[in-house]
Amino acid sequence: MDRFSIDRQEAQAYAIFPADRRRPVIGITANYGDQTAKLAEGYYKQVADAGGTPLIIPPMADKATLLDALDRIDGLLLSGGADVNPLFAGEQPVPQLGGINDERDLPELLLARLAYNRQMPILGICRGIQTIAMALGGTVTQHIGATTTSGCPAIKHSQEAARHVATHTVELTAGSTLFDIYNEKVLPVNSFHHQAVNEPGPHLRVAATSPDGIVEAVESTEMKPLIGVQWHPECMGEEGRPLYCWLLNEARAYRETQRLHDRLLTLDTHCDTPMFFAQGIDFGSRDSRILVDLPKMHEGRLDATIMVAYLPQDGWSRNGSEWRVEGKHLAPTPLQYADGVFCQIKNIVASHRDHLALARTPADLWRNKREGKKSIMMGIENGLALEGKVENVAHFARQGIVYITLCHNGDNDICDSARGTQTHGGVSPLGEQVIGEMNRLGLMVDLSHAHEKSFYDALDISRTPIVCSHSSARALCDHPRNLTDEQMKALARKGGVCQITLYHGFLAKEPKEATIADAMAHLEHAIRVMGIDHVGLGTDFDGDGGIRGLASAAELTNFTKQLLRRRYSEEDIQKIWGGNFLRVMEAVQTQMA
């Protein structure tokens, strides 16, 4: 009679508390009918049996409710049900369209899009696969019909047998995540649909098809934990369990990553987002024109970024006191142009003061994080902004910048560039004065873009450690912008840091596509050469940085997840995620003359 004793049940609950609270929480979208939110038992029982805690999400289109729900779950399961209103795809209904469920459509399409933006694990079942496709730019066939594009006879996709019975087979795509889960080429499945994914769209690929060519499963093309299947694994007992185990494993990784980010301070040491200010971008919204904005920083758990005022070397020329750009008069001089960028950054921060703040020191960053604010630091990319005057270093120090990248793609009056013509044979006499003044004023010397001779000259001249805010390893990708192993070793000996960048041309040579795997290879190479205390991440987002798996600030938790999978300690992950760079920053700032 123990099951009727609430006292005994309470004691048993506390016997497992709090260990099982580490179980991932899976949000499951509820069906709707007769003014009732409801859910077939297979969904939540499979989640529980796979080691998760199911949480039913009612079909509500209130956006604040959906965002709150996503903040509290570790994975999303989109359940099956009625057809989606074709108007969401810009289509009119065909005569064979079944009943639509207006209560579910918008909430689930939004949930799918928002969870995708957060890199949250998603499993879509039957209607769920179609919801994923429609939410991410694919299309759905409203009715399969009697003919198929494969040239094979159509098979029955809506069975009358019991729900646990497999009634046809699907072929899993070799190399797909789904194939890896089942380790089989052909899988027997049940089938209860008359619609199917037509075109997966740019974010998905086909992972399984039926013998008549109907799409039976999709997954992410972007290394995201996302799978949609047309069948109902929740009804198939142990045979359906592997998909739920996959979802729970991915949810554990997501949960661990999110909890770690609660404690970490994450810093991206180089982004070029200010280049897009002239387009009227809205930093407070999820703006598709830029890779870094407040929503993406929130989704990718990025605490801080260093935004630079970028000045292209080949566009500027000077005749006496007159500056020109590409042969035309330009109202602002390089200094005025950089000042204008910093003014725009400060205006953006002021417009979003509840969520965003400027930072000049490591202490500022930690304070902003404690207050729940994202941080913007400022830098200059190309010492051309100094206009050849050492005294302008002090001007920019008063603006609040933290580093100056001495040159860009072309020699300037400070030093030779990796893409230049060796005008000075390294750092110029003016450059030596500039470095000395930067040391005096507590500004970091950034040698990304510098020629090797400039690099070694700066190492000798600077009294403080230098940084390479966005560079990668030449041993893995032979590009003059990357650092040789010898440069890396010399940089480490002087206490500096190399921040691996996400510019595809610095990670892999054409025609190979650079992905997150290449970024991790460059990072781990740098760790082997320099040691864990001298590496980090400088994405170059909005300056052509961004690769598959790390395509924007929203995807930066993927970087952390990769570090966790490689079993780096929390201490080392913090070093990589900005700790090493901030150590140099603090050393530079505290050694001011």
TORRO-263290 format. One record per residue (C-alpha): x, y, z; residue in one letter. Coordinates in Angstrom, 3 decimals. Layout:
BEGIN
SITE        c1        c2        c3  resn
SITE         X         Y         Z     A
...
***
This chain:
BEGIN
SITE        c1        c2        c3  resn
SITE     0.000     0.000     0.000     M
SITE     3.061     2.288    -0.188     D
SITE     1.739     3.925    -3.330     R
SITE    -1.185     5.311    -1.369     F
SITE     1.030     6.879     1.278     S
SITE     1.924    10.445     0.287     I
SITE     4.438    10.595     3.147     D
SITE     6.252     7.545     1.812     R
SITE     6.133     8.909    -1.741     Q
SITE     7.595    12.191    -0.506     E
SITE    10.428    10.356     1.228     A
SITE    11.199     8.443    -1.950     Q
SITE    11.254    11.694    -3.933     A
SITE    13.795    13.235    -1.568     Y
SITE    15.910    10.095    -1.746     A
SITE    16.795    10.994    -5.353     I
SITE    16.834    14.755    -4.839     F
SITE    18.733    16.727    -6.111     P
SITE    20.743    14.405    -8.387     A
SITE    17.984    13.825   -10.939     D
SITE    17.395    17.535   -11.303     R
SITE    20.222    17.397   -13.786     R
SITE    17.885    15.610   -16.202     R
SITE    17.399    17.680   -19.375     P
SITE    13.994    19.305   -19.795     V
SITE    12.328    18.651   -23.155     I
SITE     9.541    20.992   -24.198     G
SITE     6.839    19.128   -26.154     I
SITE     4.281    21.041   -28.191     T
SITE     0.725    20.086   -27.291     A
SITE    -2.066    19.293   -29.716     N
SITE    -5.308    21.233   -29.472     Y
SITE    -8.993    20.359   -29.828     G
SITE   -12.309    21.049   -28.139     D
SITE   -10.772    23.912   -26.154     Q
SITE    -8.253    21.472   -24.717     T
SITE    -4.485    21.212   -24.963     A
SITE    -3.646    17.519   -25.151     K
SITE    -0.802    15.160   -25.971     L
SITE    -0.544    11.474   -26.788     A
SITE     1.233     9.585   -24.031     E
SITE     3.961     8.173   -26.278     G
SITE     5.713    11.524   -26.578     Y
SITE     6.221    12.247   -22.906     Y
SITE     6.794     8.632   -21.897     K
SITE     9.545     8.189   -24.490     Q
SITE    11.214    11.387   -23.238     V
SITE    11.086    10.147   -19.648     A
SITE    12.300     6.661   -20.580     D
SITE    15.243     8.202   -22.457     A
SITE    16.276    10.102   -19.329     G
SITE    14.591    13.477   -19.721     G
SITE    11.913    15.501   -18.014     T
SITE     8.977    16.277   -20.341     P
SITE     7.364    19.716   -20.162     L
SITE     4.255    20.306   -22.243     I
SITE     4.113    23.646   -24.069     I
SITE     0.516    24.738   -24.701     P
SITE    -0.403    26.157   -28.119     P
SITE    -0.178    29.860   -27.285     M
SITE     1.072    32.469   -29.747     A
SITE     2.020    34.951   -27.024     D
SITE     5.624    35.757   -27.887     K
SITE     6.751    36.526   -24.342     A
SITE     5.385    33.145   -23.238     T
SITE     7.250    31.345   -26.021     L
SITE    10.534    33.077   -25.234     L
SITE    10.129    32.306   -21.515     D
SITE     9.426    28.664   -22.333     A
SITE    12.579    28.434   -24.453     L
SITE    14.627    29.891   -21.599     D
SITE    13.503    26.990   -19.411     R
SITE    13.968    23.977   -21.659     I
SITE    16.991    22.144   -23.073     D
SITE    15.406    20.631   -26.161     G
SITE    12.262    20.963   -28.277     L
SITE     9.991    18.184   -29.532     L
SITE     7.450    19.213   -32.171     L
SITE     4.621    16.698   -32.032     S
SITE     2.348    15.416   -34.788     G
SITE    -1.156    16.525   -35.686     G
SITE    -3.257    18.277   -38.286     A
SITE    -2.131    20.126   -41.411     D
SITE    -0.499    23.549   -41.249     V
SITE    -2.373    26.431   -42.843     N
SITE    -0.798    26.814   -46.333     P
SITE    -1.134    30.605   -46.105     L
SITE     1.976    30.527   -43.911     F
SITE     3.810    29.282   -47.007     A
SITE     2.154    31.844   -49.278     G
SITE    -0.034    29.160   -50.873     E
SITE    -3.767    28.613   -51.342     Q
SITE    -5.295    25.327   -50.085     P
SITE    -5.653    22.398   -52.488     V
SITE    -8.931    20.420   -52.390     P
SITE    -7.252    17.497   -50.604     Q
SITE    -6.002    19.640   -47.702     L
SITE    -7.015    18.156   -44.373     G
SITE    -8.151    19.989   -41.285     G
SITE    -5.828    22.741   -40.132     I
SITE    -5.208    23.624   -36.489     N
SITE    -4.996    27.391   -36.285     D
SITE    -4.225    27.339   -32.547     E
SITE    -0.986    25.454   -33.170     R
SITE     0.359    26.925   -36.395     D
SITE     1.893    30.235   -35.359     L
SITE     3.192    29.095   -31.921     P
SITE     4.974    26.086   -33.389     E
SITE     6.404    27.892   -36.402     L
SITE     7.772    30.545   -34.039     L
SITE     9.093    27.963   -31.577     L
SITE    10.894    26.132   -34.366     A
SITE    12.491    29.343   -35.680     R
SITE    13.474    30.656   -32.236     L
SITE    14.873    27.312   -31.044     A
SITE    16.834    27.019   -34.289     Y
SITE    18.294    30.488   -33.697     N
SITE    19.498    29.345   -30.259     R
SITE    21.140    26.130   -31.487     Q
SITE    18.650    24.237   -29.297     M
SITE    18.192    20.540   -30.139     P
SITE    14.979    19.982   -32.117     I
SITE    13.158    16.796   -33.025     L
SITE    10.117    17.156   -35.285     G
SITE     7.658    14.275   -35.722     I
SITE     5.194    13.993   -38.636     C
SITE     3.567    17.436   -38.604     R
SITE     6.722    18.474   -36.743     G
SITE     9.017    17.829   -39.733     I
SITE     6.705    19.903   -41.891     Q
SITE     6.672    22.688   -39.296     T
SITE    10.484    22.741   -39.272     I
SITE    10.631    22.932   -43.069     A
SITE     8.088    25.750   -43.289     M
SITE     9.732    27.683   -40.440     A
SITE    13.177    27.503   -42.091     L
SITE    12.370    28.357   -45.688     G
SITE    11.441    24.962   -47.125     G
SITE     8.165    23.910   -48.722     T
SITE     5.550    21.264   -47.973     V
SITE     3.463    19.280   -50.459     T
SITE    -0.133    19.758   -49.329     Q
SITE    -1.151    16.342   -50.624     H
SITE     1.152    13.580   -51.832     I
SITE    -1.317    12.171   -54.369     G
SITE    -0.969     9.087   -56.522     A
SITE     2.090    10.135   -58.513     T
SITE     5.649    10.725   -57.345     T
SITE     8.703    12.371   -58.841     T
SITE    10.851     9.273   -58.358     S
SITE     9.216     7.345   -61.166     G
SITE     8.371     4.576   -58.674     C
SITE     4.808     3.535   -57.868     P
SITE     3.278     5.453   -54.962     A
SITE     2.978     3.602   -51.662     I
SITE     0.405     4.060   -48.907     K
SITE     1.541     6.701   -46.409     H
SITE    -1.470     6.684   -44.097     S
SITE    -1.764     3.228   -42.580     Q
SITE    -4.802     1.581   -41.027     E
SITE    -2.731    -0.863   -38.972     A
SITE    -2.025    -0.346   -35.272     A
SITE     0.245     2.634   -34.597     R
SITE     3.159     0.519   -33.396     H
SITE     3.262    -1.541   -36.600     V
SITE     5.802    -0.702   -39.298     A
SITE     4.069    -0.639   -42.682     T
SITE     6.794     0.480   -45.083     H
SITE    10.507     1.191   -45.110     T
SITE    12.657     4.266   -45.550     V
SITE    16.200     4.495   -46.849     E
SITE    18.552     6.513   -44.640     L
SITE    21.045     8.805   -46.364     T
SITE    24.616     7.609   -45.890     A
SITE    26.652    10.055   -43.823     G
SITE    23.585    11.589   -42.199     S
SITE    23.119    11.926   -38.457     T
SITE    20.073     9.701   -38.779     L
SITE    22.181     6.987   -40.404     F
SITE    24.686     7.271   -37.554     D
SITE    21.901     6.943   -34.982     I
SITE    20.508     3.719   -36.417     Y
SITE    23.593     2.397   -38.189     N
SITE    21.304     0.917   -40.811     E
SITE    20.561     1.769   -44.411     K
SITE    16.919     0.648   -44.409     V
SITE    14.537     1.288   -41.517     L
SITE    10.950    -0.029   -41.109     P
SITE     8.573     2.759   -40.022     V
SITE     4.924     3.433   -39.367     N
SITE     3.134     6.080   -41.430     S
SITE     0.246     8.490   -40.778     F
SITE     0.423    11.401   -43.224     H
SITE    -0.829    12.707   -46.533     H
SITE     1.543    15.687   -46.614     Q
SITE     5.330    15.712   -46.797     A
SITE     8.307    18.009   -47.148     V
SITE     8.736    19.011   -50.765     N
SITE    11.912    21.135   -50.792     E
SITE    13.922    21.173   -47.539     P
SITE    15.226    24.685   -48.193     G
SITE    18.661    26.180   -47.527     P
SITE    19.025    25.086   -43.894     H
SITE    18.002    21.427   -44.228     L
SITE    18.909    18.364   -46.246     R
SITE    17.106    15.117   -46.902     V
SITE    18.117    12.377   -44.461     A
SITE    15.680     9.621   -45.524     A
SITE    13.268     8.816   -48.321     T
SITE    10.564     6.208   -48.882     S
SITE    10.695     3.844   -51.871     P
SITE     8.468     6.223   -53.862     D
SITE    10.807     9.143   -53.283     G
SITE     8.819    10.952   -50.579     I
SITE    11.000    12.839   -48.104     V
SITE    10.795    10.952   -44.808     E
SITE    13.428    12.801   -42.768     A
SITE    15.460    16.000   -42.808     V
SITE    18.369    17.316   -40.777     E
SITE    20.497    20.452   -40.533     S
SITE    23.024    21.415   -43.200     T
SITE    24.695    23.707   -40.635     E
SITE    25.834    21.222   -38.004     M
SITE    22.889    22.062   -35.758     K
SITE    21.207    19.366   -33.626     P
SITE    18.004    19.242   -35.674     L
SITE    16.163    16.233   -37.092     I
SITE    12.651    15.895   -38.468     G
SITE    11.035    12.539   -39.280     V
SITE     7.756    11.803   -41.020     Q
SITE     6.984     8.695   -38.975     W
SITE     5.950     8.345   -35.313     H
SITE     8.794     6.851   -33.230     P
SITE     6.876     7.544   -30.000     E
SITE     4.501     4.726   -30.954     C
SITE     7.222     2.184   -31.729     M
SITE     8.572     1.443   -28.246     G
SITE    12.208     0.364   -28.133     E
SITE    12.470     0.625   -31.913     E
SITE    11.610     4.311   -31.676     G
SITE    13.832     4.988   -28.660     R
SITE    17.104     5.840   -30.501     P
SITE    15.721     9.151   -31.768     L
SITE    14.715    10.146   -28.246     Y
SITE    18.100     9.103   -26.908     C
SITE    19.710    11.320   -29.571     W
SITE    17.503    14.228   -28.512     L
SITE    18.346    13.708   -24.836     L
SITE    22.081    13.448   -25.505     N
SITE    22.012    16.683   -27.474     E
SITE    19.863    18.324   -24.784     A
SITE    22.411    17.358   -22.115     R
SITE    25.161    18.998   -24.156     A
SITE    22.994    22.073   -24.675     Y
SITE    22.171    22.268   -20.959     R
SITE    25.809    21.883   -19.944     E
SITE    26.849    24.569   -22.425     T
SITE    24.188    27.000   -21.249     Q
SITE    25.040    26.462   -17.568     R
SITE    28.712    26.987   -18.315     L
SITE    27.937    30.256   -20.071     H
SITE    26.195    31.428   -16.920     D
SITE    29.617    31.392   -15.268     R
SITE    31.922    32.281   -18.179     L
SITE    32.744    35.708   -19.502     L
SITE    32.831    35.321   -23.279     T
SITE    34.693    37.853   -25.420     L
SITE    34.998    38.029   -29.207     D
SITE    38.076    40.171   -29.823     T
SITE    37.271    41.451   -33.316     H
SITE    34.114    42.289   -35.253     C
SITE    33.483    44.748   -38.087     D
SITE    29.777    45.391   -37.551     T
SITE    30.267    49.201   -37.681     P
SITE    30.897    48.843   -41.428     M
SITE    27.138    48.293   -41.740     F
SITE    26.059    51.333   -39.731     F
SITE    25.584    53.328   -42.939     A
SITE    22.833    50.875   -43.957     Q
SITE    20.731    51.920   -40.985     G
SITE    21.001    48.590   -39.199     I
SITE    19.014    48.104   -35.999     D
SITE    21.372    46.639   -33.404     F
SITE    18.493    46.009   -31.014     G
SITE    16.633    43.716   -33.425     S
SITE    17.628    40.499   -35.159     R
SITE    18.860    42.217   -38.306     D
SITE    19.598    39.828   -41.176     S
SITE    22.155    42.229   -42.649     R
SITE    24.617    41.796   -39.785     I
SITE    26.127    38.876   -37.896     L
SITE    26.347    40.611   -34.515     V
SITE    23.383    42.287   -32.831     D
SITE    21.768    42.131   -29.408     L
SITE    19.442    39.168   -30.127     P
SITE    22.271    37.163   -31.706     K
SITE    24.580    37.960   -28.790     M
SITE    21.837    36.708   -26.450     H
SITE    21.235    33.544   -28.482     E
SITE    24.949    32.738   -28.715     G
SITE    25.587    33.750   -25.081     R
SITE    28.262    36.245   -26.182     L
SITE    28.948    38.643   -23.333     D
SITE    31.240    41.090   -25.095     A
SITE    32.684    42.010   -28.462     T
SITE    35.351    44.440   -29.596     I
SITE    33.925    46.546   -32.420     M
SITE    36.502    48.229   -34.597     V
SITE    36.581    51.317   -36.721     A
SITE    37.932    49.797   -39.921     Y
SITE    39.769    51.983   -42.445     L
SITE    40.685    50.363   -45.794     P
SITE    44.269    51.164   -46.706     Q
SITE    43.890    51.233   -50.472     D
SITE    41.040    53.744   -50.469     G
SITE    42.857    56.648   -48.793     W
SITE    45.479    59.031   -50.129     S
SITE    46.894    62.295   -48.861     R
SITE    48.153    65.389   -50.616     N
SITE    49.545    67.682   -47.947     G
SITE    46.753    68.178   -45.431     S
SITE    44.039    67.059   -47.837     E
SITE    42.728    63.498   -47.643     W
SITE    41.060    61.748   -50.540     R
SITE    39.302    58.409   -50.953     V
SITE    39.639    56.741   -54.340     E
SITE    40.569    60.070   -55.895     G
SITE    37.587    61.955   -54.486     K
SITE    37.408    64.557   -51.753     H
SITE    36.070    63.115   -48.518     L
SITE    34.664    65.371   -45.825     A
SITE    36.064    63.449   -42.859     P
SITE    39.747    62.725   -42.486     T
SITE    40.726    59.214   -41.300     P
SITE    40.685    60.445   -37.700     L
SITE    37.284    62.053   -38.165     Q
SITE    35.982    58.911   -39.831     Y
SITE    37.084    56.759   -36.874     A
SITE    35.593    59.295   -34.451     D
SITE    32.318    59.049   -36.348     G
SITE    32.274    55.272   -35.929     V
SITE    32.889    55.559   -32.198     F
SITE    30.138    58.167   -31.919     C
SITE    27.732    55.759   -33.618     Q
SITE    28.766    52.919   -31.270     I
SITE    28.180    55.143   -28.251     K
SITE    24.772    56.185   -29.588     N
SITE    23.785    52.540   -30.070     I
SITE    24.844    51.731   -26.518     V
SITE    22.909    54.725   -25.174     A
SITE    19.806    53.629   -27.121     S
SITE    19.943    50.202   -25.474     H
SITE    21.327    51.130   -22.074     R
SITE    19.149    48.563   -20.294     D
SITE    20.857    45.731   -22.182     H
SITE    24.153    47.130   -23.446     L
SITE    27.118    49.014   -21.999     A
SITE    30.550    50.218   -23.044     L
SITE    33.620    48.669   -21.419     A
SITE    37.230    49.748   -21.248     R
SITE    38.696    47.278   -18.721     T
SITE    38.258    43.630   -17.729     P
SITE    36.558    44.843   -14.532     A
SITE    34.018    46.725   -16.663     D
SITE    33.190    43.516   -18.517     L
SITE    32.563    41.515   -15.367     W
SITE    30.465    44.287   -13.848     R
SITE    28.315    44.497   -16.973     N
SITE    27.807    40.729   -16.968     K
SITE    26.690    40.788   -13.330     R
SITE    24.194    43.501   -14.268     E
SITE    22.850    41.412   -17.146     G
SITE    24.266    43.654   -19.873     K
SITE    26.245    42.877   -22.990     K
SITE    29.477    44.826   -23.438     S
SITE    30.982    46.675   -26.370     I
SITE    34.686    47.484   -26.407     M
SITE    36.173    49.649   -29.142     M
SITE    39.270    49.309   -31.276     G
SITE    40.859    50.662   -34.445     I
SITE    41.680    48.458   -37.428     E
SITE    44.451    50.263   -39.309     N
SITE    46.701    52.847   -37.703     G
SITE    45.993    55.041   -40.728     L
SITE    43.414    56.598   -38.387     A
SITE    46.304    58.333   -36.583     L
SITE    47.020    60.378   -39.728     E
SITE    50.752    60.012   -39.104     G
SITE    50.651    61.872   -35.804     K
SITE    51.823    60.201   -32.595     V
SITE    49.749    62.650   -30.527     E
SITE    46.569    61.160   -31.998     N
SITE    47.179    57.972   -29.995     V
SITE    46.168    59.981   -26.920     A
SITE    43.101    61.262   -28.765     H
SITE    41.835    57.733   -29.343     F
SITE    42.807    56.631   -25.845     A
SITE    40.427    59.324   -24.583     R
SITE    37.735    57.869   -26.851     Q
SITE    38.034    54.633   -24.871     G
SITE    39.585    52.237   -27.375     I
SITE    41.469    49.156   -26.162     V
SITE    43.696    48.346   -29.166     Y
SITE    44.981    49.561   -32.494     I
SITE    45.620    47.090   -35.331     T
SITE    48.752    48.777   -36.690     L
SITE    47.978    48.152   -40.374     C
SITE    45.526    46.486   -42.747     H
SITE    45.866    45.127   -46.290     N
SITE    48.602    47.485   -47.431     G
SITE    51.604    49.257   -45.962     D
SITE    50.914    52.464   -44.059     N
SITE    53.212    54.985   -42.403     D
SITE    53.475    52.830   -39.256     I
SITE    54.531    49.447   -40.631     C
SITE    54.487    46.999   -43.504     D
SITE    51.478    44.793   -44.073     S
SITE    51.307    41.080   -44.824     A
SITE    49.609    42.133   -48.074     R
SITE    51.919    45.107   -48.756     G
SITE    55.157    45.822   -50.612     T
SITE    57.587    46.121   -47.652     Q
SITE    57.811    49.896   -47.839     T
SITE    59.717    50.247   -44.560     H
SITE    61.300    46.840   -44.079     G
SITE    59.153    46.332   -40.975     G
SITE    58.066    48.941   -38.429     V
SITE    58.878    52.526   -39.442     S
SITE    60.485    55.099   -37.122     P
SITE    57.038    56.650   -36.724     L
SITE    55.672    53.195   -35.910     G
SITE    58.244    52.784   -33.158     E
SITE    57.050    56.046   -31.600     Q
SITE    53.410    54.962   -31.963     V
SITE    54.079    51.656   -30.185     I
SITE    55.877    53.469   -27.386     G
SITE    52.969    55.879   -26.973     E
SITE    50.467    52.997   -26.985     M
SITE    52.501    51.333   -24.231     N
SITE    52.474    54.568   -22.260     R
SITE    48.714    55.028   -22.591     L
SITE    47.712    51.408   -21.935     G
SITE    46.572    50.480   -25.453     L
SITE    47.147    46.979   -26.807     M
SITE    49.322    46.604   -29.897     V
SITE    47.533    44.378   -32.436     D
SITE    49.690    42.731   -35.114     L
SITE    46.987    40.981   -37.152     S
SITE    47.540    41.984   -40.802     H
SITE    51.232    42.816   -40.178     A
SITE    54.143    41.530   -42.230     H
SITE    56.448    39.051   -40.456     E
SITE    59.227    41.646   -40.172     K
SITE    56.757    44.146   -38.698     S
SITE    55.597    41.458   -36.291     F
SITE    59.094    40.732   -34.967     Y
SITE    59.996    44.423   -34.855     D
SITE    56.902    45.186   -32.782     A
SITE    57.687    42.308   -30.412     L
SITE    61.124    43.836   -29.809     D
SITE    59.861    47.419   -29.487     I
SITE    56.833    46.933   -27.265     S
SITE    57.356    46.981   -23.499     R
SITE    54.060    45.103   -23.048     T
SITE    52.705    41.878   -24.594     P
SITE    51.141    42.198   -28.035     I
SITE    48.064    40.517   -29.492     V
SITE    46.907    39.210   -32.841     C
SITE    43.189    39.914   -32.531     S
SITE    42.086    37.802   -35.511     H
SITE    44.687    35.476   -37.039     S
SITE    45.022    31.742   -37.640     S
SITE    47.747    29.131   -38.213     A
SITE    49.845    29.214   -41.374     R
SITE    50.862    25.600   -40.817     A
SITE    47.267    24.574   -41.556     L
SITE    46.430    27.216   -44.168     C
SITE    49.328    28.844   -46.000     D
SITE    48.229    32.466   -46.130     H
SITE    50.448    35.478   -45.335     P
SITE    47.807    36.778   -42.910     R
SITE    48.269    33.702   -40.725     N
SITE    51.008    33.209   -38.133     L
SITE    53.824    30.736   -38.604     T
SITE    54.657    28.374   -35.751     D
SITE    57.785    30.453   -35.112     E
SITE    55.711    33.610   -34.798     Q
SITE    53.329    31.861   -32.421     M
SITE    56.191    30.681   -30.235     K
SITE    57.746    34.140   -30.166     A
SITE    54.390    35.686   -29.323     L
SITE    53.894    33.266   -26.440     A
SITE    57.390    33.878   -25.086     R
SITE    56.525    37.572   -24.807     K
SITE    53.213    36.792   -23.078     G
SITE    50.964    37.629   -26.036     G
SITE    47.912    35.916   -27.507     V
SITE    46.718    34.702   -30.904     C
SITE    42.964    34.876   -31.453     Q
SITE    41.842    32.312   -34.037     I
SITE    39.632    33.927   -36.641     T
SITE    36.665    32.598   -38.619     L
SITE    37.507    34.059   -42.007     Y
SITE    37.171    31.080   -44.368     H
SITE    40.209    31.966   -46.486     G
SITE    42.448    31.838   -43.408     F
SITE    41.121    28.433   -42.294     L
SITE    41.053    26.385   -45.503     A
SITE    42.145    26.738   -49.095     K
SITE    39.633    26.704   -51.943     E
SITE    37.769    24.698   -52.989     P
SITE    37.451    23.223   -49.502     K
SITE    34.709    24.800   -47.438     E
SITE    35.885    25.981   -44.028     A
SITE    33.697    24.825   -41.147     T
SITE    33.744    24.806   -37.379     I
SITE    35.925    21.700   -37.611     A
SITE    38.652    23.784   -39.300     D
SITE    38.392    26.507   -36.667     A
SITE    38.858    23.926   -33.929     M
SITE    41.832    22.424   -35.781     A
SITE    43.507    25.853   -35.941     H
SITE    42.762    26.491   -32.275     L
SITE    44.184    23.170   -31.165     E
SITE    47.243    23.628   -33.350     H
SITE    47.864    26.997   -31.697     A
SITE    47.449    25.387   -28.267     I
SITE    50.017    22.719   -29.123     R
SITE    52.487    25.347   -30.344     V
SITE    51.854    28.173   -27.846     M
SITE    50.167    26.599   -24.835     G
SITE    46.667    27.069   -23.452     I
SITE    47.510    30.512   -22.007     D
SITE    48.016    32.215   -25.364     H
SITE    44.948    31.512   -27.522     V
SITE    41.420    32.801   -28.025     G
SITE    38.742    33.687   -30.582     L
SITE    38.431    36.773   -32.795     G
SITE    35.620    36.021   -35.231     T
SITE    35.943    38.869   -37.769     D
SITE    32.136    38.758   -37.997     F
SITE    30.796    41.332   -40.462     D
SITE    34.290    41.575   -41.928     G
SITE    33.741    38.396   -43.999     D
SITE    34.168    36.141   -40.946     G
SITE    31.654    33.364   -40.381     G
SITE    31.725    29.688   -41.339     I
SITE    29.341    26.745   -41.259     R
SITE    28.741    25.914   -37.615     G
SITE    29.885    29.376   -36.494     L
SITE    28.027    31.575   -38.936     A
SITE    27.080    34.440   -36.609     S
SITE    27.176    35.508   -32.975     A
SITE    24.048    33.399   -32.445     A
SITE    26.045    30.215   -33.055     E
SITE    28.930    30.839   -30.668     L
SITE    27.646    28.352   -28.089     T
SITE    28.661    25.761   -30.702     N
SITE    32.266    26.783   -30.045     F
SITE    31.817    26.125   -26.335     T
SITE    30.131    22.805   -27.047     K
SITE    33.117    21.747   -29.135     Q
SITE    35.479    22.667   -26.306     L
SITE    33.411    20.624   -23.858     L
SITE    33.396    17.635   -26.220     R
SITE    37.163    17.854   -26.328     R
SITE    37.136    17.747   -22.512     R
SITE    38.752    21.099   -21.852     Y
SITE    38.336    22.152   -18.234     S
SITE    36.191    25.113   -17.286     E
SITE    39.341    27.024   -16.361     E
SITE    40.855    26.419   -19.796     D
SITE    37.602    27.233   -21.591     I
SITE    37.518    30.580   -19.808     Q
SITE    41.101    31.225   -20.883     K
SITE    40.167    30.517   -24.501     I
SITE    36.936    32.488   -24.287     W
SITE    38.699    35.764   -23.540     G
SITE    40.559    35.127   -20.311     G
SITE    43.972    35.107   -21.981     N
SITE    43.213    38.256   -23.955     F
SITE    41.968    40.041   -20.827     L
SITE    45.128    39.014   -18.982     R
SITE    47.138    40.858   -21.619     V
SITE    44.725    43.780   -21.548     M
SITE    45.067    44.108   -17.804     E
SITE    48.869    43.868   -18.005     A
SITE    48.950    46.567   -20.685     V
SITE    46.586    48.848   -18.804     Q
SITE    48.344    48.473   -15.462     T
SITE    51.786    49.162   -16.966     Q
SITE    50.816    52.608   -18.207     M
SITE    53.591    55.117   -17.702     A
***
